[in-house]
């Protein structure tokens, strides 16, 4: 850890340079993840006939406005980079460095957050001007828990992509497996449908799965849909998945490197 701390400033400069180099690609990717604005229009029309699960027009607007922001704060692209490095053999160069390549990728994606928010800011300003109800004030407790749950959501997303990306140690491509995950995620995380709109049976089952923990939970905490005092069980589920993924990533990384080295890559 001391060695990593000493190398952190240099790693940060290299990682940020990589982010800036592909800033146009980053901007296009950010603009392509504006589906919450489309879903806002869809569900806005639905609740126009009357509140649904306690959501009126303002509630739906705030939910999907927050969804757009949380999606950018928790989005990672580790799967594609890790899979490419494993298949091409370029991972070998990074393995010669004293730091774990996954730490470099994590740092690169965290340093991309300011750039992503800068690109997103004009969209947020325009929609906030058109829909004044999108602007609300969260309490300090809400902000604090929002930051904690967003950080855990980011790590769960990173851990899942790391596991799927490491499938490339054994298979040619892991994209298909991620496609299955992403399909379930879009429906069960609250990205397309507010979690409260799902049937109670579905909500009870999905509560224990990682989908809600990666998106809907930070959104509900920030918008006040989930009171801070009632968020304990949800955060506990986040912590369990975070720890479980950390252990799974460490174990799979060791086994994957053994196979990678056996083939002389």
FILO-534595 format. One record per atom (N, C-alpha, C): atom name; x, y, z. Coordinates in steps of 0.02 Angstrom, whole numbers, always signed. Last residue first. Layout:
<nodes>
NODE, CA, X, Y, Z
...
</nodes>
This chain:
<nodes>
NODE, N, +64, -798, -1132
NODE, CA, +44, -734, -1162
NODE, C, +89, -678, -1138
NODE, N, +80, -933, -1100
NODE, CA, +138, -893, -1121
NODE, C, +121, -827, -1151
NODE, N, -15, -1009, -1045
NODE, CA, -15, -1006, -1117
NODE, C, +40, -960, -1144
NODE, N, +5, -989, -911
NODE, CA, +17, -1055, -937
NODE, C, +20, -1057, -1013
NODE, N, -37, -859, -890
NODE, CA, +35, -873, -892
NODE, C, +50, -941, -921
NODE, N, -176, -881, -891
NODE, CA, -146, -835, -939
NODE, C, -71, -849, -946
NODE, N, -192, -963, -779
NODE, CA, -208, -989, -846
NODE, C, -175, -946, -900
NODE, N, -153, -873, -681
NODE, CA, -119, -938, -687
NODE, C, -132, -967, -756
NODE, N, -245, -771, -698
NODE, CA, -174, -758, -714
NODE, C, -135, -823, -721
NODE, N, -361, -836, -653
NODE, CA, -356, -814, -722
NODE, C, -284, -801, -742
NODE, N, -335, -854, -518
NODE, CA, -343, -913, -561
NODE, C, -336, -894, -635
NODE, N, -327, -719, -477
NODE, CA, -271, -765, -467
NODE, C, -276, -825, -513
NODE, N, -455, -672, -514
NODE, CA, -395, -642, -543
NODE, C, -335, -688, -536
NODE, N, -539, -746, -432
NODE, CA, -541, -759, -504
NODE, C, -480, -729, -539
NODE, N, -507, -691, -306
NODE, CA, -497, -762, -319
NODE, C, -494, -776, -395
NODE, N, -540, -554, -323
NODE, CA, -472, -574, -303
NODE, C, -458, -647, -321
NODE, N, -677, -564, -355
NODE, CA, -630, -535, -403
NODE, C, -559, -556, -387
NODE, N, -728, -619, -236
NODE, CA, -734, -656, -298
NODE, C, -685, -630, -351
NODE, N, -701, -517, -143
NODE, CA, -671, -584, -134
NODE, C, -673, -623, -199
NODE, N, -779, -415, -199
NODE, CA, -707, -404, -188
NODE, C, -672, -472, -181
NODE, N, -907, -471, -195
NODE, CA, -875, -459, -260
NODE, C, -800, -449, -253
NODE, N, -929, -473, -56
NODE, CA, -929, -535, -95
NODE, C, -895, -527, -162
NODE, N, -926, -335, -27
NODE, CA, -876, -380, +1
NODE, C, -871, -445, -39
NODE, N, -1038, -293, -103
NODE, CA, -972, -262, -113
NODE, C, -917, -308, -87
NODE, N, -1143, -369, -51
NODE, CA, -1123, -379, -120
NODE, C, -1054, -350, -134
NODE, N, -1143, -314, +79
NODE, CA, -1132, -385, +70
NODE, C, -1110, -399, -2
NODE, N, -1171, -179, +53
NODE, CA, -1108, -197, +85
NODE, C, -1092, -271, +74
NODE, N, -1302, -188, -1
NODE, CA, -1247, -160, -40
NODE, C, -1179, -182, -12
NODE, N, -1369, -237, +111
NODE, CA, -1365, -278, +50
NODE, C, -1309, -253, +6
NODE, N, -1355, -124, +193
NODE, CA, -1325, -188, +214
NODE, C, -1318, -235, +154
NODE, N, -1431, -32, +126
NODE, CA, -1359, -21, +128
NODE, C, -1323, -86, +149
NODE, N, -1557, -90, +152
NODE, CA, -1533, -81, +83
NODE, C, -1458, -72, +81
NODE, N, -1569, -82, +293
NODE, CA, -1567, -147, +259
NODE, C, -1540, -143, +188
NODE, N, -1562, +67, +309
NODE, CA, -1514, +19, +337
NODE, C, -1511, -48, +302
NODE, N, -1655, +161, +272
NODE, CA, -1610, +135, +220
NODE, C, -1561, +83, +245
NODE, N, -1736, +230, +354
NODE, CA, -1760, +164, +333
NODE, C, -1712, +130, +284
NODE, N, -1679, +353, +376
NODE, CA, -1687, +309, +434
NODE, C, -1708, +238, +414
NODE, N, -1690, +413, +251
NODE, CA, -1624, +392, +275
NODE, C, -1631, +343, +333
NODE, N, -1827, +359, +149
NODE, CA, -1801, +397, +206
NODE, C, -1734, +369, +230
NODE, N, -1838, +358, -19
NODE, CA, -1820, +312, +35
NODE, C, -1792, +354, +92
NODE, N, -1863, +476, -84
NODE, CA, -1912, +422, -89
NODE, C, -1901, +370, -35
NODE, N, -1764, +571, -87
NODE, CA, -1805, +567, -28
NODE, C, -1860, +515, -30
NODE, N, -1672, +578, -187
NODE, CA, -1736, +611, -199
NODE, C, -1782, +608, -139
NODE, N, -1568, +502, -128
NODE, CA, -1557, +572, -147
NODE, C, -1623, +610, -155
NODE, N, -1625, +375, -112
NODE, CA, -1598, +411, -54
NODE, C, -1593, +485, -70
NODE, N, -1656, +342, -243
NODE, CA, -1710, +348, -194
NODE, C, -1687, +385, -131
NODE, N, -1527, +337, -300
NODE, CA, -1578, +383, -325
NODE, C, -1632, +395, -273
NODE, N, -1462, +233, -231
NODE, CA, -1438, +303, -225
NODE, C, -1490, +354, -248
NODE, N, -1555, +126, -275
NODE, CA, -1545, +145, -205
NODE, C, -1517, +215, -197
NODE, N, -1547, +111, -415
NODE, CA, -1609, +136, -384
NODE, C, -1598, +160, -312
NODE, N, -1406, +63, -436
NODE, CA, -1436, +124, -465
NODE, C, -1495, +151, -423
NODE, N, -1355, -50, -376
NODE, CA, -1311, -13, -422
NODE, C, -1341, +52, -448
NODE, N, -1453, -112, -303
NODE, CA, -1398, -81, -266
NODE, C, -1352, -39, -310
NODE, N, -1533, -172, -397
NODE, CA, -1558, -112, -363
NODE, C, -1501, -75, -329
NODE, N, -1445, -282, -430
NODE, CA, -1467, -232, -479
NODE, C, -1489, -167, -446
NODE, N, -1408, -385, -344
NODE, CA, -1366, -325, -347
NODE, C, -1393, -269, -391
NODE, N, -1545, -449, -240
NODE, CA, -1499, -453, -297
NODE, C, -1462, -386, -306
NODE, N, -1638, -429, -144
NODE, CA, -1577, -464, -125
NODE, C, -1526, -470, -181
NODE, N, -1743, -366, -210
NODE, CA, -1710, -331, -155
NODE, C, -1643, -363, -138
NODE, N, -1807, -447, -298
NODE, CA, -1750, -409, -324
NODE, C, -1712, -372, -268
NODE, N, -1911, -497, -219
NODE, CA, -1860, -542, -245
NODE, C, -1797, -504, -266
NODE, N, -1984, -381, -190
NODE, CA, -1958, -422, -135
NODE, C, -1903, -468, -159
NODE, N, -2019, -338, -319
NODE, CA, -1976, -296, -276
NODE, C, -1945, -337, -220
NODE, N, -2103, -443, -360
NODE, CA, -2040, -431, -395
NODE, C, -1993, -389, -353
NODE, N, -2209, -425, -270
NODE, CA, -2172, -489, -271
NODE, C, -2104, -480, -304
NODE, N, -2254, -297, -305
NODE, CA, -2223, -308, -239
NODE, C, -2183, -373, -237
NODE, N, -2209, -241, -471
NODE, CA, -2253, -277, -424
NODE, C, -2217, -293, -359
NODE, N, -2132, -77, -492
NODE, CA, -2133, -150, -502
NODE, C, -2182, -182, -453
NODE, N, -2124, +53, -456
NODE, CA, -2177, +35, -502
NODE, C, -2183, -40, -513
NODE, N, -2011, +70, -379
NODE, CA, -2075, +70, -344
NODE, C, -2132, +49, -389
NODE, N, -1911, +83, -474
NODE, CA, -1915, +21, -437
NODE, C, -1983, +15, -401
NODE, N, -1953, +149, -632
NODE, CA, -1941, +161, -561
NODE, C, -1955, +98, -520
NODE, N, -1879, +82, -772
NODE, CA, -1942, +82, -734
NODE, C, -1925, +97, -661
NODE, N, -1751, +96, -818
NODE, CA, -1805, +110, -864
NODE, C, -1872, +117, -828
NODE, N, -1678, +81, -697
NODE, CA, -1653, +125, -751
NODE, C, -1709, +144, -799
NODE, N, -1701, -6, -596
NODE, CA, -1735, +58, -592
NODE, C, -1715, +106, -647
NODE, N, -1647, -129, -613
NODE, CA, -1608, -82, -574
NODE, C, -1644, -16, -561
NODE, N, -1715, -213, -699
NODE, CA, -1721, -226, -627
NODE, C, -1684, -175, -583
NODE, N, -1694, -179, -832
NODE, CA, -1762, -189, -809
NODE, C, -1768, -190, -733
NODE, N, -1556, -167, -844
NODE, CA, -1598, -112, -867
NODE, C, -1669, -117, -840
NODE, N, -1513, -294, -797
NODE, CA, -1498, -232, -759
NODE, C, -1544, -176, -780
NODE, N, -1549, -383, -895
NODE, CA, -1582, -388, -830
NODE, C, -1572, -323, -791
NODE, N, -1460, -332, -993
NODE, CA, -1532, -336, -1006
NODE, C, -1570, -339, -940
NODE, N, -1336, -351, -934
NODE, CA, -1359, -283, -946
NODE, C, -1434, -281, -960
NODE, N, -1323, -492, -932
NODE, CA, -1324, -453, -870
NODE, C, -1356, -384, -881
NODE, N, -1321, -516, -1070
NODE, CA, -1374, -545, -1028
NODE, C, -1380, -506, -963
NODE, N, -1206, -446, -1105
NODE, CA, -1270, -427, -1134
NODE, C, -1328, -454, -1095
NODE, N, -1108, -518, -1040
NODE, CA, -1124, -452, -1015
NODE, C, -1191, -428, -1043
NODE, N, -1108, -630, -1123
NODE, CA, -1127, -637, -1053
NODE, C, -1146, -570, -1023
NODE, N, -1059, -570, -1240
NODE, CA, -1125, -600, -1239
NODE, C, -1151, -608, -1168
NODE, N, -929, -531, -1208
NODE, CA, -980, -480, -1221
NODE, C, -1050, -508, -1217
NODE, N, -823, -610, -1193
NODE, CA, -868, -608, -1136
NODE, C, -926, -560, -1148
NODE, N, -737, -723, -1299
NODE, CA, -771, -658, -1290
NODE, C, -819, -664, -1231
NODE, N, -665, -843, -1280
NODE, CA, -643, -793, -1329
NODE, C, -673, -725, -1316
NODE, N, -628, -895, -1110
NODE, CA, -670, -894, -1170
NODE, C, -647, -838, -1217
NODE, N, -536, -880, -1007
NODE, CA, -557, -948, -1026
NODE, C, -596, -950, -1091
NODE, N, -513, -748, -993
NODE, CA, -456, -793, -979
NODE, C, -472, -863, -1004
NODE, N, -637, -691, -1007
NODE, CA, -594, -693, -1067
NODE, C, -531, -734, -1055
NODE, N, -686, -677, -883
NODE, CA, -707, -737, -919
NODE, C, -665, -746, -982
NODE, N, -651, -551, -844
NODE, CA, -602, -604, -833
NODE, C, -624, -671, -861
NODE, N, -769, -480, -870
NODE, CA, -711, -470, -913
NODE, C, -660, -525, -906
NODE, N, -847, -523, -762
NODE, CA, -867, -542, -830
NODE, C, -808, -533, -878
NODE, N, -773, -466, -656
NODE, CA, -786, -539, -659
NODE, C, -803, -561, -730
NODE, N, -778, -330, -691
NODE, CA, -714, -364, -684
NODE, C, -723, -440, -690
NODE, N, -914, -304, -686
NODE, CA, -880, -301, -751
NODE, C, -812, -334, -748
NODE, N, -932, -319, -547
NODE, CA, -968, -363, -594
NODE, C, -933, -363, -662
NODE, N, -849, -215, -499
NODE, CA, -835, -285, -482
NODE, C, -870, -333, -530
NODE, N, -913, -100, -549
NODE, CA, -844, -115, -568
NODE, C, -829, -189, -556
NODE, N, -1036, -111, -481
NODE, CA, -1033, -110, -554
NODE, C, -964, -128, -580
NODE, N, -989, -102, -350
NODE, CA, -1024, -162, -371
NODE, C, -1024, -167, -447
NODE, N, -932, +28, -352
NODE, CA, -890, -30, -342
NODE, C, -924, -94, -364
NODE, N, -1046, +108, -373
NODE, CA, -991, +109, -422
NODE, C, -948, +46, -414
NODE, N, -1116, +79, -256
NODE, CA, -1146, +61, -321
NODE, C, -1092, +59, -375
NODE, N, -1031, +137, -163
NODE, CA, -1040, +65, -162
NODE, C, -1070, +40, -227
NODE, N, -1047, +272, -203
NODE, CA, -981, +241, -204
NODE, C, -986, +165, -204
NODE, N, -1184, +286, -177
NODE, CA, -1159, +294, -246
NODE, C, -1090, +262, -252
NODE, N, -1190, +271, -39
NODE, CA, -1224, +221, -82
NODE, C, -1201, +226, -154
NODE, N, -1115, +386, -1
NODE, CA, -1095, +318, +19
NODE, C, -1126, +266, -27
NODE, N, -1189, +492, -56
NODE, CA, -1119, +482, -76
NODE, C, -1095, +411, -59
NODE, N, -1311, +474, +11
NODE, CA, -1308, +469, -62
NODE, C, -1237, +457, -85
NODE, N, -1277, +500, +141
NODE, CA, -1294, +431, +124
NODE, C, -1293, +421, +48
NODE, N, -1252, +640, +126
NODE, CA, -1201, +594, +151
NODE, C, -1215, +522, +131
NODE, N, -1375, +688, +78
NODE, CA, -1314, +695, +38
NODE, C, -1261, +646, +61
NODE, N, -1459, +656, +187
NODE, CA, -1471, +627, +121
NODE, C, -1409, +630, +77
NODE, N, -1402, +737, +284
NODE, CA, -1403, +665, +294
NODE, C, -1414, +629, +227
NODE, N, -1426, +866, +231
NODE, CA, -1357, +841, +238
NODE, C, -1354, +766, +248
NODE, N, -1565, +850, +113
NODE, CA, -1538, +865, +179
NODE, C, -1465, +841, +183
NODE, N, -1588, +924, -48
NODE, CA, -1580, +865, -5
NODE, C, -1549, +886, +61
NODE, N, -1696, +1017, -141
NODE, CA, -1644, +1022, -91
NODE, C, -1644, +959, -48
NODE, N, -1718, +1020, -321
NODE, CA, -1742, +1009, -252
NODE, C, -1682, +1010, -205
NODE, N, -1768, +1040, -482
NODE, CA, -1721, +1066, -432
NODE, C, -1752, +1057, -363
NODE, N, -1872, +1000, -559
NODE, CA, -1814, +956, -556
NODE, C, -1763, +978, -504
NODE, N, -1964, +1099, -566
NODE, CA, -1973, +1051, -511
NODE, C, -1916, +1000, -508
NODE, N, -1934, +1170, -683
NODE, CA, -1908, +1194, -619
NODE, C, -1915, +1145, -561
NODE, N, -1899, +1124, -830
NODE, CA, -1939, +1092, -778
NODE, C, -1912, +1113, -709
NODE, N, -1816, +1206, -902
NODE, CA, -1881, +1189, -930
NODE, C, -1928, +1160, -877
NODE, N, -1704, +1212, -820
NODE, CA, -1737, +1274, -838
NODE, C, -1808, +1261, -865
NODE, N, -1669, +1079, -815
NODE, CA, -1688, +1111, -753
NODE, C, -1724, +1177, -766
NODE, N, -1634, +1060, -948
NODE, CA, -1694, +1027, -922
NODE, C, -1716, +1056, -856
NODE, N, -1518, +1141, -954
NODE, CA, -1575, +1153, -999
NODE, C, -1639, +1122, -970
NODE, N, -1435, +1082, -858
NODE, CA, -1456, +1152, -850
NODE, C, -1518, +1166, -892
NODE, N, -1414, +955, -910
NODE, CA, -1447, +962, -846
NODE, C, -1474, +1033, -837
NODE, N, -1344, +986, -1026
NODE, CA, -1408, +951, -1031
NODE, C, -1448, +960, -967
NODE, N, -1226, +1045, -973
NODE, CA, -1273, +1085, -1014
NODE, C, -1342, +1052, -1021
NODE, N, -1168, +930, -897
NODE, CA, -1195, +990, -865
NODE, C, -1242, +1031, -909
NODE, N, -1106, +827, -966
NODE, CA, -1177, +819, -949
NODE, C, -1209, +884, -924
NODE, N, -975, +870, -975
NODE, CA, -1013, +858, -1037
NODE, C, -1088, +856, -1023
NODE, N, -947, +872, -837
NODE, CA, -941, +934, -877
NODE, C, -981, +927, -942
NODE, N, -960, +739, -803
NODE, CA, -1008, +786, -775
NODE, C, -1006, +853, -813
NODE, N, -851, +685, -872
NODE, CA, -918, +662, -888
NODE, C, -971, +711, -862
NODE, N, -744, +748, -807
NODE, CA, -756, +760, -878
NODE, C, -827, +740, -898
NODE, N, -756, +692, -676
NODE, CA, -764, +764, -688
NODE, C, -779, +781, -761
NODE, N, -736, +549, -706
NODE, CA, -799, +575, -681
NODE, C, -807, +651, -691
NODE, N, -612, +502, -737
NODE, CA, -654, +523, -793
NODE, C, -719, +556, -770
NODE, N, -557, +456, -622
NODE, CA, -534, +522, -646
NODE, C, -575, +547, -705
NODE, N, -618, +331, -618
NODE, CA, -636, +381, -568
NODE, C, -615, +451, -590
NODE, N, -553, +268, -722
NODE, CA, -625, +279, -727
NODE, C, -650, +329, -675
NODE, N, -421, +264, -677
NODE, CA, -437, +298, -740
NODE, C, -511, +314, -744
NODE, N, -433, +185, -562
NODE, CA, -412, +255, -556
NODE, C, -430, +294, -619
NODE, N, -468, +63, -618
NODE, CA, -514, +96, -572
NODE, C, -497, +170, -566
NODE, N, -353, +35, -694
NODE, CA, -417, +46, -727
NODE, C, -467, +82, -682
NODE, N, -261, +21, -589
NODE, CA, -251, +73, -639
NODE, C, -317, +88, -675
NODE, N, -313, -90, -525
NODE, CA, -309, -27, -489
NODE, C, -300, +32, -537
NODE, N, -295, -188, -620
NODE, CA, -364, -169, -603
NODE, C, -365, -103, -564
NODE, N, -156, -209, -622
NODE, CA, -189, -173, -677
NODE, C, -260, -151, -662
NODE, N, -68, -176, -473
NODE, CA, -117, -219, -505
NODE, C, -151, -180, -562
NODE, N, +99, -115, -487
NODE, CA, +29, -106, -467
NODE, C, -16, -154, -506
NODE, N, +224, -139, -544
NODE, CA, +212, -161, -475
NODE, C, +139, -156, -452
NODE, N, +216, -208, -711
NODE, CA, +217, -152, -665
NODE, C, +201, -175, -594
NODE, N, +194, -319, -784
NODE, CA, +263, -306, -765
NODE, C, +269, -248, -716
NODE, N, +62, -314, -819
NODE, CA, +80, -359, -764
NODE, C, +152, -350, -741
NODE, N, +64, -234, -930
NODE, CA, +40, -205, -868
NODE, C, +57, -249, -808
NODE, N, +110, -326, -1024
NODE, CA, +150, -266, -1009
NODE, C, +129, -236, -942
NODE, N, +5, -420, -1027
NODE, CA, +72, -440, -1004
NODE, C, +114, -380, -985
NODE, N, -104, -365, -1089
NODE, CA, -105, -368, -1016
NODE, C, -35, -384, -989
NODE, N, -93, -386, -1222
NODE, CA, -65, -324, -1196
NODE, C, -67, -320, -1120
NODE, N, -156, -496, -1273
NODE, CA, -92, -507, -1239
NODE, C, -61, -444, -1211
NODE, N, -281, -491, -1325
NODE, CA, -226, -467, -1367
NODE, C, -157, -481, -1337
NODE, N, -362, -540, -1222
NODE, CA, -362, -574, -1287
NODE, C, -302, -554, -1330
NODE, N, -335, -449, -1118
NODE, CA, -323, -521, -1108
NODE, C, -317, -555, -1176
NODE, N, -372, -326, -1173
NODE, CA, -304, -337, -1149
NODE, C, -287, -411, -1142
NODE, N, -508, -347, -1199
NODE, CA, -462, -334, -1253
NODE, C, -390, -347, -1232
NODE, N, -558, -364, -1068
NODE, CA, -564, -418, -1117
NODE, C, -515, -410, -1174
NODE, N, -530, -236, -1015
NODE, CA, -498, -296, -987
NODE, C, -501, -354, -1036
NODE, N, -610, -152, -1096
NODE, CA, -537, -143, -1093
NODE, C, -503, -206, -1068
NODE, N, -740, -203, -1074
NODE, CA, -713, -201, -1142
NODE, C, -637, -193, -1140
NODE, N, -757, -193, -931
NODE, CA, -766, -255, -968
NODE, C, -729, -255, -1034
NODE, N, -746, -59, -891
NODE, CA, -691, -105, -878
NODE, C, -696, -168, -921
NODE, N, -818, +56, -891
NODE, CA, -811, +21, -955
NODE, C, -754, -30, -950
NODE, N, -949, +121, -784
NODE, CA, -880, +101, -797
NODE, C, -878, +64, -864
NODE, N, -1056, +233, -694
NODE, CA, -1040, +196, -755
NODE, C, -965, +181, -762
NODE, N, -1089, +312, -588
NODE, CA, -1075, +241, -574
NODE, C, -1056, +201, -636
NODE, N, -1114, +438, -637
NODE, CA, -1069, +432, -580
NODE, C, -1048, +359, -567
NODE, N, -1209, +416, -736
NODE, CA, -1143, +441, -755
NODE, C, -1092, +431, -698
NODE, N, -1316, +374, -657
NODE, CA, -1290, +330, -710
NODE, C, -1221, +352, -731
NODE, N, -1341, +487, -583
NODE, CA, -1313, +429, -549
NODE, C, -1284, +380, -600
NODE, N, -1397, +571, -684
NODE, CA, -1335, +589, -649
NODE, C, -1302, +528, -618
NODE, N, -1512, +502, -726
NODE, CA, -1463, +524, -775
NODE, C, -1396, +539, -742
NODE, N, -1580, +490, -604
NODE, CA, -1555, +430, -638
NODE, C, -1501, +448, -689
NODE, N, -1619, +620, -578
NODE, CA, -1568, +591, -535
NODE, C, -1538, +528, -568
NODE, N, -1715, +625, -680
NODE, CA, -1662, +674, -679
NODE, C, -1603, +648, -637
NODE, N, -1800, +526, -637
NODE, CA, -1761, +514, -698
NODE, C, -1706, +566, -707
NODE, N, -1849, +587, -516
NODE, CA, -1820, +519, -517
NODE, C, -1775, +510, -578
NODE, N, -1903, +709, -554
NODE, CA, -1844, +707, -510
NODE, C, -1810, +639, -513
NODE, N, -2011, +663, -633
NODE, CA, -1959, +706, -662
NODE, C, -1895, +704, -620
NODE, N, -2086, +592, -539
NODE, CA, -2056, +556, -596
NODE, C, -2000, +597, -626
NODE, N, -2123, +699, -455
NODE, CA, -2085, +643, -429
NODE, C, -2050, +604, -484
NODE, N, -2198, +780, -540
NODE, CA, -2136, +806, -511
NODE, C, -2092, +749, -486
NODE, N, -2308, +695, -569
NODE, CA, -2264, +720, -622
NODE, C, -2197, +744, -596
NODE, N, -2301, +575, -433
NODE, CA, -2337, +619, -478
NODE, C, -2288, +644, -531
NODE, N, -2297, +422, -353
NODE, CA, -2259, +467, -397
NODE, C, -2308, +509, -437
NODE, N, -2367, +327, -284
NODE, CA, -2347, +386, -248
NODE, C, -2308, +436, -289
NODE, N, -2397, +234, -383
NODE, CA, -2353, +214, -328
NODE, C, -2326, +274, -290
NODE, N, -2442, +364, -482
NODE, CA, -2429, +292, -484
NODE, C, -2378, +277, -429
NODE, N, -2568, +492, -500
NODE, CA, -2507, +466, -470
NODE, C, -2503, +390, -474
NODE, N, -2641, +519, -664
NODE, CA, -2647, +510, -592
NODE, C, -2584, +480, -564
NODE, N, -2614, +549, -792
NODE, CA, -2682, +527, -778
NODE, C, -2694, +516, -703
NODE, N, -2480, +573, -790
NODE, CA, -2524, +631, -803
NODE, C, -2597, +614, -788
NODE, N, -2410, +459, -780
NODE, CA, -2433, +488, -717
NODE, C, -2476, +550, -728
NODE, N, -2385, +439, -920
NODE, CA, -2423, +391, -880
NODE, C, -2452, +423, -817
NODE, N, -2305, +545, -959
NODE, CA, -2371, +538, -989
NODE, C, -2415, +490, -949
NODE, N, -2194, +515, -883
NODE, CA, -2228, +579, -872
NODE, C, -2299, +576, -900
NODE, N, -2148, +401, -942
NODE, CA, -2182, +395, -877
NODE, C, -2217, +459, -857
NODE, N, -2095, +458, -1063
NODE, CA, -2143, +403, -1063
NODE, C, -2184, +401, -998
NODE, N, -2006, +556, -1022
NODE, CA, -2063, +575, -1064
NODE, C, -2116, +521, -1063
NODE, N, -1917, +475, -951
NODE, CA, -1952, +529, -917
NODE, C, -2013, +550, -957
NODE, N, -1863, +397, -1050
NODE, CA, -1909, +365, -1003
NODE, C, -1947, +417, -963
NODE, N, -1781, +494, -1109
NODE, CA, -1835, +464, -1148
NODE, C, -1886, +433, -1102
NODE, N, -1695, +517, -1004
NODE, CA, -1735, +573, -1028
NODE, C, -1793, +548, -1071
NODE, N, -1631, +392, -988
NODE, CA, -1677, +416, -936
NODE, C, -1720, +475, -959
NODE, N, -1545, +385, -1104
NODE, CA, -1609, +351, -1104
NODE, C, -1656, +374, -1049
NODE, N, -1421, +438, -1126
NODE, CA, -1474, +484, -1104
NODE, C, -1543, +452, -1107
NODE, N, -1299, +389, -1170
NODE, CA, -1331, +359, -1110
NODE, C, -1384, +405, -1082
NODE, N, -1240, +459, -1270
NODE, CA, -1278, +400, -1290
NODE, C, -1314, +367, -1231
NODE, N, -1167, +554, -1207
NODE, CA, -1229, +576, -1239
NODE, C, -1272, +517, -1260
NODE, N, -1059, +472, -1169
NODE, CA, -1101, +503, -1118
NODE, C, -1169, +523, -1148
NODE, N, -1003, +439, -1292
NODE, CA, -1029, +386, -1249
NODE, C, -1076, +414, -1196
NODE, N, -962, +565, -1336
NODE, CA, -1012, +528, -1374
NODE, C, -1044, +474, -1331
NODE, N, -864, +592, -1238
NODE, CA, -923, +635, -1244
NODE, C, -979, +600, -1282
NODE, N, -770, +491, -1266
NODE, CA, -803, +494, -1201
NODE, C, -867, +535, -1205
NODE, N, -727, +529, -1392
NODE, CA, -761, +465, -1384
NODE, C, -800, +463, -1318
NODE, N, -666, +648, -1352
NODE, CA, -722, +650, -1400
NODE, C, -763, +586, -1395
NODE, N, -564, +606, -1265
NODE, CA, -619, +646, -1238
NODE, C, -679, +648, -1287
NODE, N, -449, +527, -1264
NODE, CA, -509, +502, -1297
NODE, C, -571, +540, -1274
NODE, N, -360, +603, -1190
NODE, CA, -343, +585, -1259
NODE, C, -404, +563, -1298
NODE, N, -414, +606, -1064
NODE, CA, -417, +667, -1104
NODE, C, -403, +651, -1178
NODE, N, -383, +476, -1019
NODE, CA, -453, +499, -1023
NODE, C, -459, +558, -1070
NODE, N, -244, +477, -1021
NODE, CA, -280, +431, -1064
NODE, C, -352, +451, -1073
NODE, N, -219, +573, -925
NODE, CA, -198, +587, -993
NODE, C, -234, +541, -1042
NODE, N, -264, +505, -813
NODE, CA, -302, +563, -836
NODE, C, -284, +582, -907
NODE, N, -165, +406, -804
NODE, CA, -235, +388, -814
NODE, C, -276, +446, -840
NODE, N, -51, +483, -781
NODE, CA, -55, +440, -840
NODE, C, -127, +423, -856
NODE, N, -86, +546, -660
NODE, CA, -70, +586, -719
NODE, C, -77, +545, -783
NODE, N, -103, +433, -577
NODE, CA, -159, +478, -590
NODE, C, -147, +521, -652
NODE, N, +25, +381, -572
NODE, CA, -29, +341, -602
NODE, C, -88, +385, -620
NODE, N, +88, +484, -503
NODE, CA, +108, +469, -572
NODE, C, +54, +428, -608
NODE, N, +18, +478, -378
NODE, CA, +18, +539, -419
NODE, C, +37, +526, -492
NODE, N, +44, +338, -336
NODE, CA, -23, +362, -353
NODE, C, -22, +427, -395
NODE, N, +162, +291, -289
NODE, CA, +154, +291, -362
NODE, C, +88, +323, -384
NODE, N, +143, +299, -153
NODE, CA, +197, +339, -183
NODE, C, +188, +344, -259
NODE, N, +39, +207, -138
NODE, CA, +27, +277, -121
NODE, C, +81, +322, -152
NODE, N, +103, +88, -174
NODE, CA, +49, +113, -216
NODE, C, +36, +187, -202
NODE, N, +191, +77, -67
NODE, CA, +218, +84, -135
NODE, C, +165, +112, -182
NODE, N, +100, +61, +36
NODE, CA, +144, +119, +36
NODE, C, +173, +131, -34
NODE, N, +41, -60, +0
NODE, CA, +0, +0, +0
NODE, C, +43, +63, +0
</nodes>
